[in-house]
Amino acid sequence: MAANDMRSVATLLMILNFAMYVTLLGLGGWAMNRAINQGFSIGPGMELPPHFSPIYFPMGNAATGFFVTFALIAGVVGVASTISGFNFIRTWNMDDRSGAASAAVIAWTLTVLSMGFAWKEINLEGRNATLRTMEAFSIILSVTQFLYTVVLYG
């Protein structure tokens, strides 16, 4: 009976994490697209300024580029983790648990890294509503992905 309870909790967390990671990817894709379209451009025959950063975002603050980059990486790995977890939850075979659990741990560590940059971005201030939403999703995902990982190991 307890195994079925854990299975339903894992399913709920997996679906929640999948939806949140896809949303994080959509918001991160918007931010990356805007940075590419409205970022720094240089004409022919001109040199880069001495303090040029390749991770420059026209919106947000100094931490925005790092936050968006790692949020996109965490989102892709998180979606892959939920796909791996789906196979385990579908069969509930203990042979598949190690793959799903290890993918969940990797996704969680990348999400925690993204959350760290989110806290830095919050600390520096000066960001728009979309970035605030990304920060919130990253912080919430670090908790829900941790719970999902604990349930998979349980």
C-alpha atoms as an extended CHARMM CRD file, in Angstrom:
* protein
*
       154  EXT
         1         1  MET       CA              0.0000000000        0.0000000000        0.0000000000  PROA      1               0.0000000000
         2         2  ALA       CA              2.8190000000        2.4120000000        0.8430000000  PROA      2               0.0000000000
         3         3  ALA       CA              4.4350000000        1.7610000000       -2.5370000000  PROA      3               0.0000000000
         4         4  ASN       CA              1.2670000000        2.9040000000       -4.3180000000  PROA      4               0.0000000000
         5         5  ASP       CA              1.1600000000        6.0460000000       -2.1580000000  PROA      5               0.0000000000
         6         6  MET       CA              4.7670000000        6.8630000000       -3.0650000000  PROA      6               0.0000000000
         7         7  ARG       CA              3.9960000000        6.1690000000       -6.6970000000  PROA      7               0.0000000000
         8         8  SER       CA              1.1250000000        8.6620000000       -6.7230000000  PROA      8               0.0000000000
         9         9  VAL       CA              3.2150000000       11.3030000000       -4.9200000000  PROA      9               0.0000000000
        10        10  ALA       CA              6.0610000000       10.7650000000       -7.3940000000  PROA      10              0.0000000000
        11        11  THR       CA              3.6320000000       11.0590000000      -10.3110000000  PROA      11              0.0000000000
        12        12  LEU       CA              2.1870000000       14.3100000000       -8.9700000000  PROA      12              0.0000000000
        13        13  LEU       CA              5.6310000000       15.8240000000       -8.3870000000  PROA      13              0.0000000000
        14        14  MET       CA              6.8490000000       14.6410000000      -11.7980000000  PROA      14              0.0000000000
        15        15  ILE       CA              3.9340000000       16.2830000000      -13.6190000000  PROA      15              0.0000000000
        16        16  LEU       CA              4.3400000000       19.4840000000      -11.5730000000  PROA      16              0.0000000000
        17        17  ASN       CA              8.0770000000       19.6200000000      -12.2360000000  PROA      17              0.0000000000
        18        18  PHE       CA              7.6150000000       18.9400000000      -15.9430000000  PROA      18              0.0000000000
        19        19  ALA       CA              5.1310000000       21.8030000000      -16.2960000000  PROA      19              0.0000000000
        20        20  MET       CA              7.3300000000       24.1710000000      -14.3050000000  PROA      20              0.0000000000
        21        21  TYR       CA             10.5090000000       23.2500000000      -16.2060000000  PROA      21              0.0000000000
        22        22  VAL       CA              8.7500000000       23.7840000000      -19.5520000000  PROA      22              0.0000000000
        23        23  THR       CA              7.5490000000       27.1870000000      -18.3160000000  PROA      23              0.0000000000
        24        24  LEU       CA             11.0750000000       28.0350000000      -17.1360000000  PROA      24              0.0000000000
        25        25  LEU       CA             12.3920000000       27.0820000000      -20.5750000000  PROA      25              0.0000000000
        26        26  GLY       CA              9.8220000000       29.2880000000      -22.2960000000  PROA      26              0.0000000000
        27        27  LEU       CA             10.6620000000       32.3080000000      -20.1470000000  PROA      27              0.0000000000
        28        28  GLY       CA             14.3970000000       31.6640000000      -20.4630000000  PROA      28              0.0000000000
        29        29  GLY       CA             14.0740000000       31.3190000000      -24.2260000000  PROA      29              0.0000000000
        30        30  TRP       CA             12.2940000000       34.6820000000      -24.3510000000  PROA      30              0.0000000000
        31        31  ALA       CA             15.0750000000       36.3190000000      -22.3170000000  PROA      31              0.0000000000
        32        32  MET       CA             17.8140000000       34.7500000000      -24.4280000000  PROA      32              0.0000000000
        33        33  ASN       CA             16.0760000000       35.7790000000      -27.6560000000  PROA      33              0.0000000000
        34        34  ARG       CA             15.6930000000       39.3530000000      -26.4130000000  PROA      34              0.0000000000
        35        35  ALA       CA             19.3450000000       39.4720000000      -25.3670000000  PROA      35              0.0000000000
        36        36  ILE       CA             20.4570000000       38.2520000000      -28.7880000000  PROA      36              0.0000000000
        37        37  ASN       CA             18.1990000000       40.6660000000      -30.6700000000  PROA      37              0.0000000000
        38        38  GLN       CA             18.8180000000       43.7550000000      -28.5310000000  PROA      38              0.0000000000
        39        39  GLY       CA             22.2520000000       42.9940000000      -27.1500000000  PROA      39              0.0000000000
        40        40  PHE       CA             25.5640000000       44.6050000000      -27.8610000000  PROA      40              0.0000000000
        41        41  SER       CA             26.4380000000       45.0330000000      -31.5290000000  PROA      41              0.0000000000
        42        42  ILE       CA             29.6380000000       46.3610000000      -33.0180000000  PROA      42              0.0000000000
        43        43  GLY       CA             30.2480000000       47.7600000000      -36.4530000000  PROA      43              0.0000000000
        44        44  PRO       CA             33.0250000000       46.7840000000      -38.8600000000  PROA      44              0.0000000000
        45        45  GLY       CA             36.4330000000       48.1700000000      -38.0130000000  PROA      45              0.0000000000
        46        46  MET       CA             35.5040000000       48.8470000000      -34.3770000000  PROA      46              0.0000000000
        47        47  GLU       CA             36.9870000000       47.1540000000      -31.3200000000  PROA      47              0.0000000000
        48        48  LEU       CA             35.2360000000       45.6730000000      -28.3250000000  PROA      48              0.0000000000
        49        49  PRO       CA             35.1930000000       47.8290000000      -25.1850000000  PROA      49              0.0000000000
        50        50  PRO       CA             37.6880000000       46.7930000000      -22.4940000000  PROA      50              0.0000000000
        51        51  HSD       CA             35.0190000000       45.5080000000      -20.0500000000  PROA      51              0.0000000000
        52        52  PHE       CA             32.8890000000       43.6440000000      -22.6070000000  PROA      52              0.0000000000
        53        53  SER       CA             31.0610000000       40.5710000000      -21.3420000000  PROA      53              0.0000000000
        54        54  PRO       CA             29.7410000000       37.9250000000      -23.7470000000  PROA      54              0.0000000000
        55        55  ILE       CA             26.9120000000       37.2750000000      -21.2860000000  PROA      55              0.0000000000
        56        56  TYR       CA             25.3660000000       40.7240000000      -21.6090000000  PROA      56              0.0000000000
        57        57  PHE       CA             21.6140000000       41.1270000000      -21.2690000000  PROA      57              0.0000000000
        58        58  PRO       CA             19.9790000000       44.4810000000      -22.0250000000  PROA      58              0.0000000000
        59        59  MET       CA             17.4020000000       43.9140000000      -19.2890000000  PROA      59              0.0000000000
        60        60  GLY       CA             18.0620000000       43.0010000000      -15.6840000000  PROA      60              0.0000000000
        61        61  ASN       CA             21.4120000000       43.4170000000      -13.9640000000  PROA      61              0.0000000000
        62        62  ALA       CA             24.8840000000       41.8880000000      -13.8980000000  PROA      62              0.0000000000
        63        63  ALA       CA             23.6180000000       38.4740000000      -12.7480000000  PROA      63              0.0000000000
        64        64  THR       CA             20.9120000000       38.1550000000      -15.4210000000  PROA      64              0.0000000000
        65        65  GLY       CA             23.1000000000       36.5380000000      -18.0740000000  PROA      65              0.0000000000
        66        66  PHE       CA             24.3780000000       33.8660000000      -15.7320000000  PROA      66              0.0000000000
        67        67  PHE       CA             20.9240000000       33.2590000000      -14.2670000000  PROA      67              0.0000000000
        68        68  VAL       CA             19.2140000000       32.8500000000      -17.6450000000  PROA      68              0.0000000000
        69        69  THR       CA             21.9800000000       30.6020000000      -18.9960000000  PROA      69              0.0000000000
        70        70  PHE       CA             21.9280000000       28.2440000000      -16.0260000000  PROA      70              0.0000000000
        71        71  ALA       CA             18.1170000000       28.3210000000      -15.8410000000  PROA      71              0.0000000000
        72        72  LEU       CA             17.9820000000       27.1250000000      -19.4570000000  PROA      72              0.0000000000
        73        73  ILE       CA             20.4730000000       24.3370000000      -18.7460000000  PROA      73              0.0000000000
        74        74  ALA       CA             18.5720000000       23.3260000000      -15.5920000000  PROA      74              0.0000000000
        75        75  GLY       CA             15.3090000000       23.3820000000      -17.5550000000  PROA      75              0.0000000000
        76        76  VAL       CA             16.5750000000       21.0590000000      -20.2710000000  PROA      76              0.0000000000
        77        77  VAL       CA             18.0720000000       18.6240000000      -17.7680000000  PROA      77              0.0000000000
        78        78  GLY       CA             14.9160000000       18.8500000000      -15.6300000000  PROA      78              0.0000000000
        79        79  VAL       CA             12.6890000000       17.9090000000      -18.5620000000  PROA      79              0.0000000000
        80        80  ALA       CA             15.0240000000       14.9970000000      -19.3400000000  PROA      80              0.0000000000
        81        81  SER       CA             14.8080000000       13.9620000000      -15.6850000000  PROA      81              0.0000000000
        82        82  THR       CA             11.0280000000       13.8640000000      -15.7760000000  PROA      82              0.0000000000
        83        83  ILE       CA             11.1060000000       11.7930000000      -18.9650000000  PROA      83              0.0000000000
        84        84  SER       CA             13.4530000000        9.3200000000      -17.2590000000  PROA      84              0.0000000000
        85        85  GLY       CA             11.2310000000        9.3800000000      -14.1810000000  PROA      85              0.0000000000
        86        86  PHE       CA              8.1700000000        8.6560000000      -16.3070000000  PROA      86              0.0000000000
        87        87  ASN       CA              9.6700000000        5.3570000000      -17.4170000000  PROA      87              0.0000000000
        88        88  PHE       CA             10.3840000000        4.3840000000      -13.8080000000  PROA      88              0.0000000000
        89        89  ILE       CA              6.9480000000        5.4170000000      -12.5240000000  PROA      89              0.0000000000
        90        90  ARG       CA              5.2310000000        3.6130000000      -15.3980000000  PROA      90              0.0000000000
        91        91  THR       CA              6.8820000000        0.2830000000      -14.5770000000  PROA      91              0.0000000000
        92        92  TRP       CA              7.8240000000        0.8960000000      -10.9100000000  PROA      92              0.0000000000
        93        93  ASN       CA             10.6810000000       -1.5330000000      -11.4680000000  PROA      93              0.0000000000
        94        94  MET       CA             13.5430000000       -1.0720000000       -9.0250000000  PROA      94              0.0000000000
        95        95  ASP       CA             16.0620000000       -1.7270000000      -11.8070000000  PROA      95              0.0000000000
        96        96  ASP       CA             15.0010000000        1.5730000000      -13.4340000000  PROA      96              0.0000000000
        97        97  ARG       CA             15.1130000000        3.5420000000      -10.1920000000  PROA      97              0.0000000000
        98        98  SER       CA             18.8440000000        4.2820000000      -10.2510000000  PROA      98              0.0000000000
        99        99  GLY       CA             18.6540000000        5.9900000000      -13.6560000000  PROA      99              0.0000000000
       100       100  ALA       CA             15.6410000000        8.0950000000      -12.7100000000  PROA      100             0.0000000000
       101       101  ALA       CA             17.0700000000        9.0130000000       -9.3190000000  PROA      101             0.0000000000
       102       102  SER       CA             20.4880000000        9.9830000000      -10.6820000000  PROA      102             0.0000000000
       103       103  ALA       CA             18.8900000000       12.1380000000      -13.3950000000  PROA      103             0.0000000000
       104       104  ALA       CA             16.7500000000       13.7640000000      -10.6980000000  PROA      104             0.0000000000
       105       105  VAL       CA             19.8330000000       14.5370000000       -8.5820000000  PROA      105             0.0000000000
       106       106  ILE       CA             21.6450000000       16.1130000000      -11.5250000000  PROA      106             0.0000000000
       107       107  ALA       CA             18.5740000000       18.2030000000      -12.3960000000  PROA      107             0.0000000000
       108       108  TRP       CA             18.2450000000       19.2690000000       -8.7650000000  PROA      108             0.0000000000
       109       109  THR       CA             21.8810000000       20.3730000000       -8.4910000000  PROA      109             0.0000000000
       110       110  LEU       CA             21.6150000000       22.4540000000      -11.6640000000  PROA      110             0.0000000000
       111       111  THR       CA             18.3400000000       23.9370000000      -10.4230000000  PROA      111             0.0000000000
       112       112  VAL       CA             19.9770000000       24.8750000000       -7.1090000000  PROA      112             0.0000000000
       113       113  LEU       CA             22.7880000000       26.5430000000       -9.0480000000  PROA      113             0.0000000000
       114       114  SER       CA             20.1910000000       28.4680000000      -11.0460000000  PROA      114             0.0000000000
       115       115  MET       CA             18.4440000000       29.3750000000       -7.7860000000  PROA      115             0.0000000000
       116       116  GLY       CA             21.7070000000       30.7960000000       -6.4500000000  PROA      116             0.0000000000
       117       117  PHE       CA             21.9660000000       33.1330000000       -9.4260000000  PROA      117             0.0000000000
       118       118  ALA       CA             18.2830000000       34.0080000000       -8.9450000000  PROA      118             0.0000000000
       119       119  TRP       CA             18.9930000000       35.0990000000       -5.3690000000  PROA      119             0.0000000000
       120       120  LYS       CA             21.9540000000       37.1590000000       -6.5950000000  PROA      120             0.0000000000
       121       121  GLU       CA             19.7580000000       38.7880000000       -9.2240000000  PROA      121             0.0000000000
       122       122  ILE       CA             17.1410000000       39.5830000000       -6.5680000000  PROA      122             0.0000000000
       123       123  ASN       CA             19.8550000000       41.0820000000       -4.3810000000  PROA      123             0.0000000000
       124       124  LEU       CA             21.1170000000       43.3670000000       -7.1800000000  PROA      124             0.0000000000
       125       125  GLU       CA             17.5660000000       44.5260000000       -8.1240000000  PROA      125             0.0000000000
       126       126  GLY       CA             16.6320000000       46.2300000000      -11.4010000000  PROA      126             0.0000000000
       127       127  ARG       CA             14.7980000000       43.4980000000      -13.3070000000  PROA      127             0.0000000000
       128       128  ASN       CA             11.4890000000       43.1800000000      -15.1430000000  PROA      128             0.0000000000
       129       129  ALA       CA              8.4000000000       41.0760000000      -14.3640000000  PROA      129             0.0000000000
       130       130  THR       CA              9.4080000000       38.1810000000      -16.6170000000  PROA      130             0.0000000000
       131       131  LEU       CA             12.7360000000       37.8090000000      -14.8550000000  PROA      131             0.0000000000
       132       132  ARG       CA             10.9650000000       37.9400000000      -11.4860000000  PROA      132             0.0000000000
       133       133  THR       CA              8.7250000000       35.1060000000      -12.6750000000  PROA      133             0.0000000000
       134       134  MET       CA             11.7570000000       33.0920000000      -13.7710000000  PROA      134             0.0000000000
       135       135  GLU       CA             13.3540000000       33.6620000000      -10.3700000000  PROA      135             0.0000000000
       136       136  ALA       CA             10.2240000000       32.4480000000       -8.5970000000  PROA      136             0.0000000000
       137       137  PHE       CA             10.0020000000       29.3440000000      -10.7720000000  PROA      137             0.0000000000
       138       138  SER       CA             13.6670000000       28.5550000000      -10.1840000000  PROA      138             0.0000000000
       139       139  ILE       CA             13.3260000000       28.8930000000       -6.4130000000  PROA      139             0.0000000000
       140       140  ILE       CA             10.1240000000       26.8140000000       -6.2640000000  PROA      140             0.0000000000
       141       141  LEU       CA             11.5930000000       24.1790000000       -8.5910000000  PROA      141             0.0000000000
       142       142  SER       CA             14.6070000000       23.7250000000       -6.3340000000  PROA      142             0.0000000000
       143       143  VAL       CA             12.2200000000       22.6380000000       -3.5620000000  PROA      143             0.0000000000
       144       144  THR       CA              9.8730000000       20.4990000000       -5.6720000000  PROA      144             0.0000000000
       145       145  GLN       CA             12.7520000000       18.7890000000       -7.4980000000  PROA      145             0.0000000000
       146       146  PHE       CA             14.3510000000       17.9920000000       -4.1380000000  PROA      146             0.0000000000
       147       147  LEU       CA             11.0820000000       16.4450000000       -2.9230000000  PROA      147             0.0000000000
       148       148  TYR       CA             10.7990000000       14.4710000000       -6.1720000000  PROA      148             0.0000000000
       149       149  THR       CA             14.3460000000       13.1740000000       -5.6770000000  PROA      149             0.0000000000
       150       150  VAL       CA             13.6200000000       12.1600000000       -2.0830000000  PROA      150             0.0000000000
       151       151  VAL       CA             10.4650000000       10.3150000000       -3.1780000000  PROA      151             0.0000000000
       152       152  LEU       CA             12.4010000000        8.4570000000       -5.8790000000  PROA      152             0.0000000000
       153       153  TYR       CA             15.0180000000        7.3740000000       -3.3560000000  PROA      153             0.0000000000
       154       154  GLY       CA             12.3180000000        6.4810000000       -0.7730000000  PROA      154             0.0000000000
